[in-house]
Amino acid sequence: MAPPSALPSAAVLAAQAKQAYDAKYGGIREPLPAGIEEQAEFFFKRKELATVYLRSLIDPNAFAGRPNPGHHAVADLLLVRGIQAAVTTNVDCMVETAGQLLFGQIGMGVDGHQLAKLPAGTAPYLKIHGCRTQDLDNTVWAPGQLEAEPVAGRIASSEEWLRINLLDRDLVIVGYWSDWSYLNAILERTLGAVRPTRVIVVDPADNATFETKAPALYALGQRATSEFHHVSASGSDFLDRLRLEFSKSFVRRVLWSGKEAYAETTGNAPDDAWLKAPEVDNDALWFARRDLEGRRPGKPACDRDPPQEALLGLTLIQLRASGATPDGSYWSMDGRRIRVLRTPNQALHRVKAEFERETAPAVAPDIVIAVGAETQALPSDIVRDGTTPTIIRSSPSRWLTRPEAVEELKL
């Protein structure tokens, strides 16, 4: 529900459905209950859940919108496997949409069988109540569905998957699951006597309300062997901050990989401030992570751990030592924007050609330092930039190898 998604709450959907139903059948048929679960159960028992309730009383566009920062955080962290697995009761596709905006495909499934078919290395995303784009008719709305096929079989498969994938994990639970008591029961059966290391529950309610409203989750937290935190905050805000801290840690580790090389090169240890991640927003850090991973245009950030390449970290430290300051995902020095790109063991002209097909950034860098690339002498018969008309835009940036940048920028 956080902006810019602003999807309607269950209460709003129920009120809209009741208004539409009463306008059409008021005084003729049995009145429609006010709550969404009761409404769904009403139509489920009449075998009209999919044909009437979901098709004519629930707005078909209610679950469409722009992903909010929380959706982007979940998508990004799943793609890099910073989140090992995620489970949701939401049936919308906001996280999947966010993943595509980040150039990645989220590994989604509605039960354990589907998740088992995902490619190796994929962090799975279980939509335990189904997915409205994959199978709208069998998304979970009514308690009665839990005992009927195909939902009952899906739940059983999901419970087995949860038993395997949630044991001995650090758990972050965003919002309460108490609205669906069967999920609390699954948690109790799945985690049983297991003591997770860390449990974090994120919900705006105060501690007293949390203990009363979600006793199973509270008890789970008390079994944590290391830490239990109830964070009274918006889920979107918490996840956005989690993503930010992950990205800053990633960049900081790249910087530290060049610390010894800088000391060996200059005879002095780098200033502590040069080893800290820049204070920029999540979008800028995401772009920076992609460049430090060496991702090509249109590819997502995929690495949980950064490359441990001393020259990459050394280049960033040298820029900062020369007075460069953060400028979004770039560095600004002497009025020029500088982009640092990991390009190990590659020919500079080939890397440049690939990035000429990149979606043009709002502000192009003046210089791109391709760390690891080498200048390669080309035969005179190979066509170079600007010799013939081309639909490929000419790069406004100057591309330099690291040695060229060190000399030109006096690093």
N, C-alpha and C positions, 0 to 999 in steps of 0.2 A: 504493500500500500504506500510505501515511501515514494516521494516524487523522484523522477518524473513519471514513474509508472502509474501511480495513483489508481491502481485497480480497485474496484468496489469491494467492500467487505461482504461477508456472508449475510450480515443483517440488511445491508442495502439491497443485495440480490433478492433476498427473501421478501422485502417490502415491495420491490418492483414486481416480483412474480405474483404476489397477493393482489396488488392493485390491478394487474392485467386480468387475473382470474376472476376477481370480484366484478370487474366491469363487464366481463363476458357472461358469467354464470351466477352473479349475485341473486339470491332468492330462488334460484332454480335447482341448484345442486348443493351438496354438503359444503359448508364453508371451508376454505383453505386455512390450515394453521398458520401462525405467524412466523415460527422458526424454520430455518432452512432444512434442518434434519427432519423435522416433523413433516414439512412439505414433501421432501423427497421420499420419505417412508410412505406417505399417503399415496403417491403415484406409483411407487414400487409395488405396493400390495395390489394395485389395480393393473399392474403390468403395463404402465404407461410412463415409466420414468424416462425412457429414451425417446419415445414417440411423441409425448405431449410435453412433459416438464422441460426436458433439455432442448427440445426442438422449438417449442413455441412460447415458453414462459421465461426462459433464461436467455438474456441478450447474447447472441452468438459472438459479439465483439467485446464482451465484458472482460475477456482475458488477454486482450491485445493492447499493447502499449510499448513504450520505450523502457528498456531495462534500467533499473536504478543502480546506484553505486554498489549495493549489496549483491545484486545479480552479477555485475561485472567482477566483483571480488571472488565470488564462488567459481565463476567460469574460469577466470585467470588461474586461480589456485588449483583447480582440477586439471587444467591443461599442463601445468608444470609439476603436478603431483605433490604440491605442497599440502593439499588435502588428499588423503589417501583414498577416501570414499565419502560419498555424501548421500543422504537419504532425505526425501521431502514428502510431505503430504499434499503439496501443491500440484495442480494438474495443468497449470499454464506452462508456456515454453519460454519464459523470460531468461532463464539461465542458458538455455540452448541458443537463444537469439544473441545474448551477450557474447557467448563463445564464438559465434560466427562473426560478430563485429570485431572480435580479437583475432580473426583469421583461423579459428580452430573449430573442431567438431567435438562436442561433448559426448562422451560415451554413456548414453542413456538407455535404461531398460525399465520395464514395469514389473519384472520379477527376476528371481535368481537365475532362471534358465536363460533369459535374454542377456543378462550381465555376463554369464559364463561364456558367451559367444563373442564378447568384445575382443579387439586385438590386444595382444600382450603389451603390457606397459601402460594401459589405459586406466585412469582413475575413474571408477564406475560411479554413476549417478542414478540411484534407485528412486523411481517415482512410485511410491508404494500405493498410492491411490489412483494410479493410472495416468494417462496422458490424453488430453482432449484432442490433439491432432492425430494421435496414433489410433485411438479407439474411444471416441466420445461416449458411445453407448454404455461402456463398462467402466467409466470413471466412477469412483466411489462417492456417493452422496448420502445414501440411506444406510442405517445400521443393518437392515435386513439383507443387504447385498453381501455382508461379510460371511453369511452362512450359505450363500448360493453360489453356484458356478456361473461364470469363470472366476469371479473375485476370490472365492474361498480357496481355490487352487493356487491362485497367484499369491495370496497371503501366506499360505503354507510354504511355498517355494521361497518367498522373501524372508520368512522367519529363519529358514535354514541358512540362507545367505548372510543374514544379519548375525547369526550365531558365530559364523566363521570370521566375518570381517570386522566385528566390533569388539571382539575380545582383546584385552590387553592393549587397548588404544587410548590415547588422549581423546576425550570427547568434548566437542563444542556443540551445545544444543541451543538453537536459536528459536525462542518462543516455547510455549507449553504444548505438550501433546495430550494434555488431560481431556481435551474435547473428544478424543477418541480413546476410550479406556482400554481398548484391545491393544493399542500400541504400548501403553504402560505395562500391560500384562506380558507382551512380547519382550520388552526390556527386562522385566523381572526374570522371565524364564531364560532369556539369552545370557544375561550378565550374572544372574544368580549370585553365587558366592565369589565371583571374580571381583577383584579390586582394581579398577582402572587407576592409572597413575595420576591423571589430572582430569577433572570435570569442570567445565565452564558452562553455566546456563545464562543466556542473555535474554532478558525480558524487562520491560519498563517497570513492572510491578515491584513493590518493596519486598524485603525479605520475609516478613510475616505472611504476606499474601501468598508468596511463592510456596512456603512450607505447607500452607493450608490447601492451596489449589492443586499442587502437584506433588503429593507426598512420595510417590514412587521415585520421581526425579530427585527430590530432596534426599531421600534415603540413599540413592545411588551416589550422590555427591558425598555423603558422609562416609562412604566406603573407599573413597579415593585415597590412595596411599601417600600421595604427595600434596596435592592442592585441590581445594574445592572453592570455586568462586561463583557467586551469583552477581552478574553484572547488570545493574539496572540502567539499561540503555536501549536505544533503537537498534534492532538487528542490522538494518542497513548501515547505520553509522559504525557499529562495531566491526562488521565485515570489511567495510571500506578502510578502517584503520588497520585491521589485520593485514590486508593486502599492502597497505603503505609500508608497514613495518617489515613485511617480507621483502619488498622491493629494496628498501633501504639497506637491509641486511645483505642482500645479493650484491649491491653496488659496493658496499663497504668491504666485503670479502675480496672483490676484484682489486680494490685499492690496496688492501693489505698484502695481496700477492706480489705487489711491486715494491714493498717497503725495503727489503734487503737489497734489491737491485739498485734502488735509489741511493742507499747508504754507500754501497760499493762504488757507484758512479761518481758521487760528489764528495764522499768522505764525511758526510753529515747525515744524521737521522732526519727523516721528514718531519715537518711540523705536525702535531697531532690533529690540527684542524684540516689538513690536507687528506687525512685518512677517514674522514667522516663523509657519509653520503650527502649529496646536496639536498637542501630543503625545497623540494619542488613537489608538484602534485602527482597523483597516481598515473595519469595519462603520460606525463613526461617521463616518469620512472619506467613505465612499461616500454616506451619507445627506447629508452636507454638500455634496458635489459636486453631487448631484441638485438640491438647493435652490439652489445658486449657478448652475446651468445654467437653473433655472426649470422643471424637469420636473414634470408633473402626476402625480397619484396613479397608481400602477401602471405608470409608464413608467421605462425604465432610464436610467442615466447614459450619454450618447452622445457627448460632446464630448472630443476629445483636447486642445483648446486652450480655455481659459476665455474668457468674454466680457470684453472690455476696456471695462468701463463704470465710470467713475471713482466714481460714486455708490455702487456696490455695494462696492467696496473701501473707500471712505471710511466707509461705515456700520460695517464691521467694525473699522476702525482707531479710530473714535470710541468704539465699545463698549469696546475694549481700553484706550483712554486713560482711560475712565471707571471702570476697575477690573474689567471683565468678565473672567471666566476660563472656559476650556473646560469644558464639561459634556456629554460625549458629542458629539453633532452640534449641540448648542445652546451658548449662552453663559449663564453664571450671573452675575447682578449684583443686589446688594441683596436676595438671597433669591428672586429671580425668574428663571425659565428663559426665555431669549429665542431665538427662531428667526429667521434671516434668509433671506428667500425672494426670488428674482429674479422680478419680475412687470412687465416693461416695457410701458407704454402700455395698461394694463388697468384696468377698473373694480374697485375693492376688493371690492364685494359679490359680483361674479361669481367672483372668485378664491376668496373665502371659501366660496362655495357648492360649488365643485368640490372643495375640500379637506375638506368635511364628509363626503364619500364615501370619504375615505382610510381605510385600515385604521388603527384607533386605535393610536398609539404606546404603548409600555409606560408612558412618562412624558410627558404632554402638556406643551407649553410654556405658560407663562403669557401670553407676548406673542409675536405673529408680526409682524415688520416686513416688509411687502410693498414692497420697493424698486422704484420705477417705477410702482406703482399709484396711482390717484387716487380720492378719494371722490366719488361721483356722487350728486347729489340725486335721489331716487326719488319718483314720483307717490304720493300717499297711498293710492291704491287697490291698490298692489302689496303682496301679503301679505309680512310680515316674520317674522323668527324668533319662534317661540313663539306666534303668534296663532291657529294651528289645529294640531290633532294632526298629526304627521308621522312617517314611518318613518326620516327622516334625522336622525341624532343632532345635537343642538345642540353647537356647538364650545365646549369649555371654555376656549379661548384668546381673548384680546383681539387683534383685528386692527387694526394701525395702518399708515398710510402712512409713508413716511420723514419728511416734515415733522412729522407728529404724534408720531412716536417721538423725534425730536430735541427737541421741546418737552417732552414728558412725562418722558423719561429724562434731560433736561438734557445731551444730547450736545454 
